[in-house]
Amino acid sequence: MFEFIRNHQRLMQILLAIIIVPSFALVGLESYKGFGDAATTIAKVGGQPLSQQEFDNALRNALDNYRQRMGQQFDQKLFDTPEFKQNILDQLIAERAIGAEVTRSNLTISDGQLQRAIIDLFGGAANFDMERYKAILASQGLTPAMNDARMRRDMALQQLGGAVQNTGFAPRTVATALSNIGSQEREVQELMLPVTDFVPQVKVTDAMVKAYYDKNAKFFEVPEQARIEYVVLNNEAVLNQVKITDADIAKYYDANQAAFTVPESRRAAHILIAVKKDASAADVAAAKAKADAIAAELRKAPGDFAKVAKEKSQDPTSEQGGDLDIVTKGSLPAPLEAVVMKLKQGEISDPVRSDYGFHVLTVTALKPAVVKPLESVKTEVADALKASQASKKYSEMAETFTNTVYEQADSLKPVADKLGLKIETASNVSRVPSPQAGKAPYNNAKFLTALFSNESLTKKTNTEAVETAPSTLVAGRIVDFKPASRRPLAEVDAAIRQRVTMEEAAKLAAKAGAEKLAAAKKSGDAAGFGPAKLVSRSKPEGLNGVALQDVMKADTSKLPAYVGVDLPGMGYAVYRIGKVQQPAQQDAERRKQEAEQIGTIIAQQEMYEYIELLKQRAKVKILKPIATATVTEVKE
């Protein structure tokens, strides 16, 4: 089953991106209405253009996702490949094809479903804060309306994908056959020829050492290295120079009271007397009379609302006493929302008509709007003011930074003194970003290119001011430089002799092992082999992993069977397989899990084929090859 996954890696990538993970491209509904023009369109799906900018955004977002997940292990060069870019394009096209099918099939997400999904993201209604929600969206460049559209689309995509995937199941015969392969046991005896036994037979000459040194020159290279100085101008450096007074904070607070107001919160409940939209006048009148009676009953005993709702409401919420949770704008049909917003806590409404029938409403909890006191938001206001002033100040300082490092190119001290910056140092810097340096400001491909330019290397002058990230400028200079070289032979002679000795000993062990294998196959006996042990894929019983693979896939149509295995760094081993059997007791739970895994794989294959069908239906056309810009250029 795992062989299938290895052979369908692109399928798995598409499924993970489209079905499991919400769309990382964050392409809103408006993008499906014809964004882009002929000059920037790289593909068309369902007659709608897919633009170069959308591809670049998706590529950038995918890189940011990997960067966050991998941390210091992230290396951009690994992703700067045509294959990675093609995967991004395939994901966008598949996503568009599914989106077109969602539209064609009129799949919709109700306001109630959307509201529950948003509230669930915060861990429930009790933890939901509308202002915090808006602030989070604003940090991503989104408005509530934009996010609603995006989430409706993503939920519809998942709904469609789930409907297809849920049809996958594993035939019992297939699941049983694969489980039998996984649990099969083989009785094995081992004849080991350790590489160390052959070391005394090896004689390493100077010529062998020299030949290895010349053939493997790259192993002994010492890369070029530089000791550098650099200065960084970024938001942090600017913020340190911005001072905010209490008077500034108070003035901002007074002028922006609305931003610090916690809006009113209402929790409502209802009792529904159902009646169809096209019901007869008599049925409508009967339902209305019943609702009137309930309203009159509750006005006498408002505290019995939940009890009455459980007994008389014809809505699924009756089990929860008619609870409608926190009511926000648009979460209820307009007539109901209008009534709820006017009720006092505990007040019982007159019956209100909707498409579902007549509702008797009440407000179960009411929290009035509250303005947060200045002291509780003082830090927040100070940070906002500092950020605002720093943004303006950065532009001024950036111009000074750029001009100074260029005009006084023989030292970084003038710019550091002028702008109050610190001169940092780094050693063993090369022209390629280093994983060990992580997110160090100088460990940036664009900056390193400028640092190792001919002029910087020969004259030891400052680099230009290089923007390595938004609102981040770096300038540096090389203090000391060592070109690439190769370690002398005398320095690595001992290490080479040891390596050659082990390689030659391994060859001797393999030769002797091949002879043992041929002799064992001819005789068919177990002479020289160790004690028998029962092994399986899940129970190796100490068998080397490489050896276990070869033992379990060896042809056992004729027993005893023999297999020889080269074990790197260890030697050579011959294995005698005397018996093949199924375990006496089958693991029912494991077999159940394997059947579920097979069903998942089948469902994924069906989803892949469904996506391919949707792409054909959408008449996908690739108009241009994928972007030729490097990953670094897209990031910048």
C-alpha positions as CSV (number, residue, x, y, z in Angstrom):
1,M,0.0,0.0,0.0
2,F,2.9,2.4,0.8
3,E,4.4,1.7,-2.7
4,F,1.3,3.3,-4.1
5,I,1.9,6.5,-2.1
6,R,5.5,6.6,-3.2
7,N,4.5,6.3,-6.9
8,H,1.8,9.0,-6.6
9,Q,3.6,11.8,-4.8
10,R,2.0,14.5,-7.0
11,L,-1.4,13.1,-6.3
12,M,-0.7,13.3,-2.6
13,Q,0.6,16.8,-2.8
14,I,-2.5,18.0,-4.7
15,L,-4.9,16.3,-2.3
16,L,-3.2,17.7,0.8
17,A,-3.3,21.2,-0.7
18,I,-6.8,21.0,-2.1
19,I,-8.8,18.8,0.3
20,I,-7.1,18.7,3.7
21,V,-5.5,22.2,4.0
22,P,-7.6,25.3,3.3
23,S,-6.5,27.0,0.1
24,F,-3.1,28.4,0.8
25,A,-3.4,30.7,-2.3
26,L,-6.1,32.7,-0.5
27,V,-7.7,33.6,-3.8
28,G,-11.0,35.3,-3.2
29,L,-14.2,34.9,-5.2
30,E,-13.5,38.1,-7.1
31,S,-10.5,36.4,-8.6
32,Y,-12.8,33.9,-10.3
33,K,-14.6,36.7,-12.2
34,G,-12.0,37.4,-14.8
35,F,-9.0,38.9,-13.0
36,G,-6.1,39.5,-15.3
37,D,-5.7,40.1,-19.0
38,A,-4.2,38.4,-22.0
39,A,-0.7,39.7,-21.3
40,T,-0.6,38.2,-17.8
41,T,-2.8,35.2,-18.2
42,I,-0.9,31.9,-18.0
43,A,-3.9,29.5,-18.1
44,K,-7.7,29.4,-18.5
45,V,-10.0,27.2,-16.4
46,G,-13.6,27.1,-17.3
47,G,-13.1,30.0,-19.5
48,Q,-11.8,32.1,-16.6
49,P,-8.2,33.5,-16.6
50,L,-5.5,32.4,-14.2
51,S,-3.0,35.3,-14.0
52,Q,0.7,35.4,-13.5
53,Q,0.2,37.5,-10.4
54,E,-2.1,34.8,-8.8
55,F,0.6,32.2,-9.6
56,D,3.3,34.4,-8.0
57,N,1.1,35.0,-4.9
58,A,0.4,31.2,-4.6
59,L,4.1,30.5,-4.9
60,R,5.0,33.1,-2.3
61,N,2.4,31.8,0.1
62,A,3.6,28.2,-0.3
63,L,7.2,29.3,0.5
64,D,6.0,31.2,3.5
65,N,4.2,28.1,4.7
66,Y,7.2,25.9,4.3
67,R,9.4,28.6,5.9
68,Q,7.2,28.7,9.1
69,R,7.1,24.9,9.3
70,M,10.8,24.2,8.7
71,G,12.3,27.1,10.6
72,Q,16.1,27.2,10.4
73,Q,16.1,24.1,8.2
74,F,14.4,26.0,5.4
75,D,16.5,26.4,2.3
76,Q,15.0,28.3,-0.6
77,K,17.3,26.6,-3.2
78,L,15.4,23.4,-2.6
79,F,12.2,24.9,-3.9
80,D,13.7,26.8,-6.9
81,T,12.9,24.0,-9.3
82,P,10.5,23.6,-12.3
83,E,8.9,20.7,-10.6
84,F,7.9,22.7,-7.5
85,K,6.5,25.5,-9.6
86,Q,4.6,23.0,-11.8
87,N,3.1,21.5,-8.6
88,I,1.9,25.0,-7.6
89,L,0.3,25.6,-11.0
90,D,-1.3,22.1,-10.9
91,Q,-2.8,22.9,-7.5
92,L,-4.2,26.2,-8.7
93,I,-5.8,24.6,-11.8
94,A,-7.3,21.7,-9.8
95,E,-8.6,24.2,-7.3
96,R,-10.2,26.3,-10.0
97,A,-11.7,23.2,-11.7
98,I,-13.3,22.2,-8.4
99,G,-14.5,25.8,-7.8
100,A,-16.2,25.7,-11.3
101,E,-17.9,22.5,-10.3
102,V,-19.1,24.0,-7.0
103,T,-20.6,26.9,-8.9
104,R,-22.2,24.6,-11.6
105,S,-23.7,22.4,-8.9
106,N,-25.0,25.4,-6.9
107,L,-23.3,24.2,-3.7
108,T,-23.8,26.8,-1.0
109,I,-22.9,27.4,2.6
110,S,-25.6,28.8,4.8
111,D,-25.1,31.8,7.0
112,G,-25.5,29.6,10.1
113,Q,-22.8,27.1,8.9
114,L,-20.5,30.0,8.2
115,Q,-21.1,31.6,11.6
116,R,-20.5,28.3,13.4
117,A,-17.3,27.7,11.5
118,I,-15.9,31.2,12.4
119,I,-16.9,30.9,16.0
120,D,-15.4,27.4,16.2
121,L,-12.0,28.9,15.1
122,F,-12.0,30.8,18.4
123,G,-12.9,27.7,20.5
124,G,-16.6,28.5,20.8
125,A,-19.0,31.4,21.4
126,A,-17.7,32.1,24.9
127,N,-14.2,32.9,23.4
128,F,-15.3,34.9,20.4
129,D,-14.3,38.5,20.3
130,M,-15.5,40.5,17.2
131,E,-12.8,43.2,17.6
132,R,-10.1,40.6,17.8
133,Y,-11.5,38.8,14.8
134,K,-11.5,42.0,12.8
135,A,-7.9,42.7,13.9
136,I,-6.7,39.3,12.8
137,L,-8.3,39.7,9.4
138,A,-6.8,43.2,9.0
139,S,-3.3,41.9,9.7
140,Q,-3.9,39.6,6.7
141,G,-5.2,42.4,4.5
142,L,-8.8,41.0,4.7
143,T,-12.2,42.5,5.6
144,P,-14.9,40.4,7.2
145,A,-16.8,40.4,3.9
146,M,-13.7,39.1,2.0
147,N,-13.1,36.4,4.6
148,D,-16.7,35.3,4.5
149,A,-16.4,34.9,0.7
150,R,-13.2,32.9,1.1
151,M,-14.5,30.7,3.8
152,R,-17.7,29.9,2.0
153,R,-15.7,28.9,-1.0
154,D,-13.2,26.7,1.0
155,M,-16.1,25.0,2.9
156,A,-17.9,24.3,-0.4
157,L,-14.7,22.9,-1.9
158,Q,-14.3,20.6,1.1
159,Q,-17.9,19.6,1.0
160,L,-17.6,18.5,-2.6
161,G,-14.3,16.8,-2.0
162,G,-15.6,15.0,1.0
163,A,-18.6,13.7,-0.9
164,V,-16.2,12.0,-3.4
165,Q,-13.7,10.7,-0.9
166,N,-16.2,9.2,1.4
167,T,-17.2,6.7,-1.3
168,G,-13.9,4.9,-1.1
169,F,-13.7,1.5,0.5
170,A,-11.3,-1.5,0.5
171,P,-12.5,-4.8,-1.0
172,R,-12.1,-7.5,1.6
173,T,-10.1,-9.8,-0.6
174,V,-7.6,-7.0,-1.4
175,A,-7.3,-5.9,2.3
176,T,-6.8,-9.6,3.3
177,A,-4.1,-10.2,0.7
178,L,-2.2,-7.1,1.6
179,S,-2.5,-7.9,5.3
180,N,-1.1,-11.4,4.7
181,I,1.9,-9.9,3.0
182,G,2.5,-7.5,5.8
183,S,2.2,-10.2,8.6
184,Q,4.0,-13.1,6.8
185,E,6.7,-14.7,8.9
186,R,9.9,-16.2,7.6
187,E,12.3,-18.6,9.5
188,V,15.7,-17.2,8.8
189,Q,19.3,-18.1,9.6
190,E,22.2,-15.7,9.2
191,L,25.8,-16.2,8.1
192,M,27.7,-12.9,8.7
193,L,31.0,-11.9,7.2
194,P,32.1,-8.8,9.2
195,V,34.2,-6.2,7.3
196,T,36.6,-6.0,10.2
197,D,37.6,-9.7,9.6
198,F,39.1,-8.7,6.2
199,V,40.9,-5.5,7.3
200,P,44.2,-7.4,8.0
201,Q,44.3,-8.6,4.4
202,V,44.3,-5.0,3.0
203,K,47.5,-3.2,2.2
204,V,47.1,0.4,1.3
205,T,49.8,2.0,-0.8
206,D,50.8,5.7,-1.3
207,A,49.5,5.4,-4.9
208,M,46.1,4.3,-3.7
209,V,45.9,7.2,-1.2
210,K,46.9,9.7,-4.0
211,A,44.4,8.2,-6.4
212,Y,41.6,8.5,-3.8
213,Y,42.7,12.1,-3.0
214,D,42.6,13.1,-6.7
215,K,39.4,11.3,-7.5
216,N,37.5,12.8,-4.5
217,A,39.0,16.3,-4.5
218,K,35.6,17.9,-3.6
219,F,35.7,16.1,-0.2
220,F,38.7,18.0,0.8
221,E,37.7,21.5,-0.4
222,V,37.7,24.4,2.0
223,P,35.1,26.9,0.7
224,E,35.9,30.6,0.4
225,Q,35.2,32.4,3.6
226,A,35.0,36.0,4.7
227,R,34.9,37.9,8.0
228,I,32.5,40.8,7.6
229,E,30.9,43.8,9.3
230,Y,27.4,44.9,8.6
231,V,24.7,47.2,9.9
232,V,20.9,46.8,9.8
233,L,18.2,49.3,9.5
234,N,14.8,47.8,10.3
235,N,11.6,48.6,12.1
236,E,13.1,47.5,15.4
237,A,16.0,49.9,15.1
238,V,13.6,52.7,14.2
239,L,11.2,51.9,17.1
240,N,14.0,52.2,19.6
241,Q,14.4,55.8,18.6
242,V,10.7,56.7,18.8
243,K,9.4,58.2,22.1
244,I,5.7,58.3,23.0
245,T,4.5,60.5,25.9
246,D,1.4,60.0,28.1
247,A,-0.1,63.0,26.5
248,D,0.2,61.5,23.1
249,I,-1.5,58.3,24.3
250,A,-4.4,60.2,26.0
251,K,-5.0,62.3,22.9
252,Y,-5.1,59.2,20.6
253,Y,-7.4,57.4,23.1
254,D,-9.9,60.3,23.2
255,A,-10.0,60.6,19.4
256,N,-10.6,56.9,18.8
257,Q,-13.1,55.8,21.5
258,A,-14.9,53.5,19.0
259,A,-11.8,51.4,18.6
260,F,-11.7,50.6,22.3
261,T,-15.4,49.9,22.7
262,V,-16.5,46.3,23.3
263,P,-19.8,46.1,21.4
264,E,-23.0,44.9,23.0
265,S,-23.4,41.1,23.1
266,R,-26.8,39.4,23.0
267,R,-27.5,35.7,23.4
268,A,-31.0,34.7,22.3
269,A,-33.3,31.7,22.3
270,H,-36.5,30.9,20.3
271,I,-39.5,28.5,20.1
272,L,-40.6,27.6,16.6
273,I,-44.1,26.6,15.6
274,A,-43.4,25.3,12.1
275,V,-45.6,26.1,9.1
276,K,-44.7,25.8,5.4
277,K,-44.3,28.9,3.2
278,D,-47.1,27.7,1.0
279,A,-49.4,26.6,3.8
280,S,-53.1,27.3,3.7
281,A,-54.5,30.4,5.4
282,A,-56.1,28.0,8.0
283,D,-52.8,26.3,8.8
284,V,-51.0,29.7,9.1
285,A,-53.8,31.0,11.4
286,A,-53.6,27.8,13.6
287,A,-49.8,28.1,13.9
288,K,-50.0,31.8,14.7
289,A,-52.6,31.1,17.5
290,K,-50.4,28.4,19.0
291,A,-47.4,30.8,19.0
292,D,-49.6,33.5,20.6
293,A,-50.6,31.1,23.3
294,I,-47.0,30.2,24.0
295,A,-45.9,33.9,24.1
296,A,-48.8,34.6,26.6
297,E,-47.8,31.7,28.8
298,L,-44.1,32.7,28.9
299,R,-44.9,36.3,29.8
300,K,-46.4,35.0,33.0
301,A,-43.3,32.8,33.7
302,P,-40.3,33.9,31.5
303,G,-38.0,31.7,33.5
304,D,-39.7,28.6,32.0
305,F,-38.6,29.5,28.5
306,A,-36.0,26.6,28.1
307,K,-38.5,24.1,29.6
308,V,-41.3,25.2,27.2
309,A,-38.9,25.2,24.3
310,K,-37.9,21.6,24.9
311,E,-41.6,20.6,25.1
312,K,-43.2,22.6,22.3
313,S,-40.5,24.0,19.9
314,Q,-40.5,22.3,16.5
315,D,-36.8,23.1,15.8
316,P,-33.6,21.1,16.4
317,T,-32.6,23.7,18.9
318,S,-35.3,22.5,21.3
319,E,-33.0,20.1,22.9
320,Q,-30.8,23.0,24.0
321,G,-33.8,25.0,25.3
322,G,-34.1,26.9,22.0
323,D,-30.6,28.4,22.4
324,L,-29.5,30.5,19.3
325,D,-26.1,31.3,20.8
326,I,-24.6,34.8,20.5
327,V,-26.4,36.8,17.8
328,T,-24.2,38.8,15.4
329,K,-25.1,40.8,12.4
330,G,-26.4,38.5,9.6
331,S,-26.5,35.4,11.8
332,L,-30.3,35.3,11.9
333,P,-33.0,36.0,9.2
334,A,-33.5,39.8,9.1
335,P,-37.0,39.8,10.8
336,L,-35.8,37.7,13.7
337,E,-32.5,39.7,14.1
338,A,-34.4,43.0,14.2
339,V,-36.7,41.8,17.0
340,V,-33.8,40.3,19.1
341,M,-31.9,43.6,18.9
342,K,-34.8,45.4,20.5
343,L,-35.7,43.0,23.3
344,K,-34.6,43.5,26.9
345,Q,-33.1,40.6,28.7
346,G,-35.9,38.2,29.7
347,E,-38.5,40.0,27.6
348,I,-40.8,37.7,25.5
349,S,-41.5,38.8,21.9
350,D,-44.7,38.6,19.9
351,P,-44.6,35.7,17.4
352,V,-42.4,36.6,14.4
353,R,-43.0,35.0,10.9
354,S,-40.1,33.5,8.9
355,D,-39.8,31.0,6.0
356,Y,-39.9,28.3,8.7
357,G,-42.9,29.3,10.7
358,F,-43.6,31.5,13.8
359,H,-40.9,32.2,16.3
360,V,-41.3,33.3,19.9
361,L,-38.0,35.0,20.9
362,T,-36.2,36.1,24.1
363,V,-32.8,37.5,25.1
364,T,-31.2,35.1,27.6
365,A,-28.0,37.2,28.2
366,L,-27.2,40.8,27.5
367,K,-23.9,42.5,27.9
368,P,-24.0,46.3,27.2
369,A,-21.3,48.0,25.2
370,V,-18.4,49.0,27.3
371,V,-15.5,51.4,26.6
372,K,-12.2,49.9,27.8
373,P,-10.5,52.2,30.3
374,L,-7.3,54.0,29.2
375,E,-5.1,52.1,31.6
376,S,-6.1,48.7,30.1
377,V,-5.2,49.7,26.6
378,K,-2.3,52.1,27.3
379,T,0.3,49.6,26.0
380,E,-1.8,48.9,22.9
381,V,-2.1,52.6,22.1
382,A,1.6,53.2,22.7
383,D,2.5,50.4,20.4
384,A,0.1,51.7,17.7
385,L,1.5,55.2,17.9
386,K,5.1,54.0,17.9
387,A,4.4,51.9,14.8
388,S,2.7,54.8,13.0
389,Q,5.6,57.2,13.8
390,A,8.2,54.6,13.0
391,S,6.7,54.0,9.6
392,K,7.2,57.7,8.7
393,K,10.6,57.9,10.4
394,Y,11.8,54.8,8.5
395,S,11.5,56.4,5.1
396,E,13.6,59.4,6.3
397,M,16.2,57.1,7.9
398,A,16.3,54.8,4.9
399,E,17.3,57.6,2.6
400,T,20.0,58.7,5.0
401,F,21.2,55.1,5.4
402,T,21.4,54.5,1.6
403,N,23.2,57.8,0.9
404,T,25.7,57.4,3.7
405,V,26.9,53.9,3.0
406,Y,27.4,54.9,-0.6
407,E,29.1,58.3,0.0
408,Q,31.4,57.1,2.8
409,A,32.1,53.7,1.3
410,D,35.3,52.9,3.2
411,S,33.7,52.4,6.6
412,L,30.3,51.6,8.2
413,K,31.1,53.8,11.3
414,P,29.6,57.0,9.7
415,V,26.2,55.5,9.1
416,A,26.2,53.7,12.5
417,D,27.0,57.0,14.3
418,K,24.6,59.1,12.3
419,L,21.6,56.7,12.8
420,G,22.4,55.2,16.2
421,L,22.9,51.7,14.7
422,K,25.3,48.9,15.9
423,I,28.0,47.5,13.7
424,E,27.7,43.7,13.8
425,T,30.4,41.1,12.8
426,A,30.2,37.6,11.4
427,S,32.9,35.0,10.5
428,N,33.1,32.1,8.0
429,V,30.6,33.8,5.7
430,S,30.4,32.4,2.1
431,R,28.5,33.7,-0.9
432,V,25.8,31.1,-0.5
433,P,23.2,31.4,2.4
434,S,24.1,29.0,5.2
435,P,21.5,26.9,7.1
436,Q,23.5,27.3,10.3
437,A,23.2,31.1,10.1
438,G,19.4,30.8,9.9
439,K,17.6,34.1,9.8
440,A,20.7,36.3,10.4
441,P,20.3,39.6,8.6
442,Y,23.4,39.0,6.4
443,N,22.3,35.4,5.5
444,N,20.4,36.6,2.5
445,A,21.1,35.6,-1.2
446,K,20.6,39.2,-2.5
447,F,22.9,40.7,0.1
448,L,25.6,38.0,-0.2
449,T,25.7,38.6,-4.0
450,A,26.4,42.3,-3.4
451,L,28.9,41.4,-0.6
452,F,30.9,39.1,-2.8
453,S,30.9,41.4,-5.9
454,N,34.3,42.1,-7.5
455,E,34.5,45.6,-6.2
456,S,33.6,44.6,-2.6
457,L,36.2,41.8,-2.7
458,T,39.0,43.8,-4.1
459,K,38.5,47.2,-2.6
460,K,36.9,46.2,0.7
461,T,34.3,48.9,0.2
462,N,30.7,49.0,1.6
463,T,28.0,47.3,-0.3
464,E,25.0,49.3,-1.4
465,A,22.0,49.3,0.9
466,V,20.2,46.0,0.2
467,E,16.6,45.4,1.0
468,T,16.5,41.8,2.4
469,A,12.9,42.0,3.6
470,P,10.1,44.5,3.8
471,S,11.4,47.6,5.8
472,T,14.8,46.0,6.2
473,L,18.0,47.4,4.8
474,V,21.4,45.8,5.2
475,A,24.9,47.1,4.2
476,G,28.2,45.4,4.9
477,R,31.8,45.1,4.0
478,I,34.4,42.4,3.8
479,V,37.1,42.8,6.5
480,D,39.1,39.6,5.6
481,F,38.8,37.1,2.8
482,K,40.1,33.6,2.2
483,P,39.6,32.1,-1.2
484,A,38.5,28.5,-1.7
485,S,41.3,26.0,-1.3
486,R,42.0,22.2,-0.9
487,R,43.4,20.7,2.2
488,P,46.9,19.3,1.6
489,L,47.3,15.6,1.1
490,A,49.6,15.2,4.1
491,E,46.8,16.7,6.3
492,V,44.2,14.1,5.3
493,D,46.5,11.1,4.6
494,A,45.5,9.2,7.7
495,A,41.8,9.6,7.1
496,I,42.1,8.5,3.5
497,R,44.0,5.4,4.5
498,Q,41.3,4.4,6.9
499,R,38.6,5.0,4.3
500,V,40.4,3.1,1.6
501,T,41.1,0.2,4.0
502,M,37.4,-0.2,4.8
503,E,36.4,0.0,1.2
504,E,38.9,-2.6,0.1
505,A,37.9,-4.8,3.1
506,A,34.2,-4.5,2.1
507,K,35.1,-5.7,-1.4
508,L,36.8,-8.7,0.0
509,A,33.9,-9.4,2.3
510,A,31.4,-9.2,-0.6
511,K,33.6,-11.5,-2.7
512,A,33.8,-14.1,0.1
513,G,30.1,-13.7,0.7
514,A,29.2,-14.3,-2.9
515,E,31.2,-17.6,-2.8
516,K,29.4,-18.6,0.4
517,L,26.1,-17.9,-1.2
518,A,26.8,-20.0,-4.3
519,A,28.1,-22.9,-2.1
520,A,25.0,-22.7,0.1
521,K,22.6,-22.7,-2.9
522,K,24.4,-25.7,-4.3
523,S,24.4,-27.8,-1.0
524,G,21.1,-26.6,0.4
525,D,22.3,-27.2,3.9
526,A,22.7,-24.9,6.9
527,A,26.4,-25.4,7.6
528,G,28.0,-22.3,9.1
529,F,24.6,-20.5,9.6
530,G,23.4,-19.2,13.0
531,P,20.3,-20.3,14.9
532,A,16.9,-20.0,13.2
533,K,14.6,-17.1,14.2
534,L,11.2,-16.1,13.0
535,V,11.0,-12.6,11.5
536,S,8.3,-10.5,9.8
537,R,8.1,-6.9,8.5
538,S,6.7,-5.8,11.9
539,K,9.0,-7.9,14.0
540,P,12.6,-7.9,12.6
541,E,14.0,-9.6,15.7
542,G,17.3,-7.7,15.4
543,L,17.7,-8.2,11.7
544,N,19.4,-5.3,9.9
545,G,16.8,-3.1,8.1
546,V,18.5,-3.5,4.7
547,A,18.7,-7.3,5.2
548,L,15.1,-7.5,6.3
549,Q,13.9,-5.9,3.1
550,D,15.8,-8.4,0.9
551,V,14.8,-11.3,3.1
552,M,11.1,-10.5,2.9
553,K,11.0,-9.9,-0.8
554,A,13.2,-13.0,-1.7
555,D,11.7,-15.6,-4.0
556,T,10.5,-18.5,-1.7
557,S,8.8,-20.6,-4.3
558,K,11.5,-23.2,-3.5
559,L,12.8,-23.8,0.0
560,P,15.3,-23.5,1.4
561,A,15.9,-20.1,-0.3
562,Y,19.1,-18.1,0.0
563,V,19.8,-14.4,-0.3
564,G,23.0,-12.4,-0.1
565,V,23.0,-8.8,1.3
566,D,25.7,-6.2,1.2
567,L,25.6,-4.3,4.5
568,P,27.3,-0.9,4.1
569,G,29.9,-0.3,6.8
570,M,29.2,-3.8,8.3
571,G,30.2,-6.4,5.8
572,Y,28.3,-9.0,3.9
573,A,25.6,-11.5,5.1
574,V,24.0,-14.6,3.6
575,Y,20.5,-15.6,4.8
576,R,18.9,-19.0,4.6
577,I,15.1,-19.0,4.5
578,G,13.8,-22.3,5.7
579,K,10.1,-21.7,6.3
580,V,7.3,-19.3,5.3
581,Q,4.1,-19.0,7.3
582,Q,1.3,-16.8,8.6
583,P,1.2,-16.1,12.4
584,A,-0.8,-18.4,14.5
585,Q,-2.8,-15.5,15.9
586,Q,-3.9,-12.7,13.6
587,D,-4.0,-9.1,14.9
588,A,-7.6,-8.1,14.2
589,E,-7.0,-4.5,15.1
590,R,-4.0,-4.1,12.8
591,R,-5.9,-5.7,9.9
592,K,-8.8,-3.3,10.5
593,Q,-6.4,-0.3,10.4
594,E,-4.8,-1.6,7.2
595,A,-8.2,-2.0,5.6
596,E,-9.0,1.7,6.5
597,Q,-5.6,2.8,5.1
598,I,-6.4,1.0,1.8
599,G,-9.8,2.5,1.7
600,T,-8.2,6.0,2.2
601,I,-5.8,5.3,-0.7
602,I,-8.6,4.2,-2.9
603,A,-10.7,7.3,-2.0
604,Q,-7.7,9.5,-2.8
605,Q,-7.3,7.8,-6.2
606,E,-11.0,8.3,-6.9
607,M,-10.6,12.0,-5.9
608,Y,-7.6,12.3,-8.2
609,E,-9.6,10.8,-11.1
610,Y,-12.5,13.1,-10.3
611,I,-10.3,16.2,-10.4
612,E,-8.9,15.1,-13.7
613,L,-12.5,14.8,-15.0
614,L,-13.4,18.2,-13.7
615,K,-10.3,19.6,-15.4
616,Q,-11.5,18.1,-18.7
617,R,-15.0,19.5,-18.1
618,A,-13.4,22.9,-17.4
619,K,-11.4,22.8,-20.7
620,V,-8.1,23.8,-19.1
621,K,-5.8,25.6,-21.4
622,I,-2.1,26.4,-20.5
623,L,-1.3,29.6,-22.4
624,K,2.2,30.2,-21.1
625,P,5.0,28.2,-19.4
626,I,5.2,28.7,-15.7
627,A,7.0,31.8,-14.3
628,T,10.8,31.9,-15.0
629,A,11.4,34.1,-12.0
630,T,13.5,32.5,-9.3
631,V,12.1,31.8,-5.9
632,T,14.2,34.6,-4.4
633,E,12.8,37.1,-6.9
634,V,9.2,36.1,-6.1
635,K,9.9,36.4,-2.4
636,E,11.3,39.8,-2.8
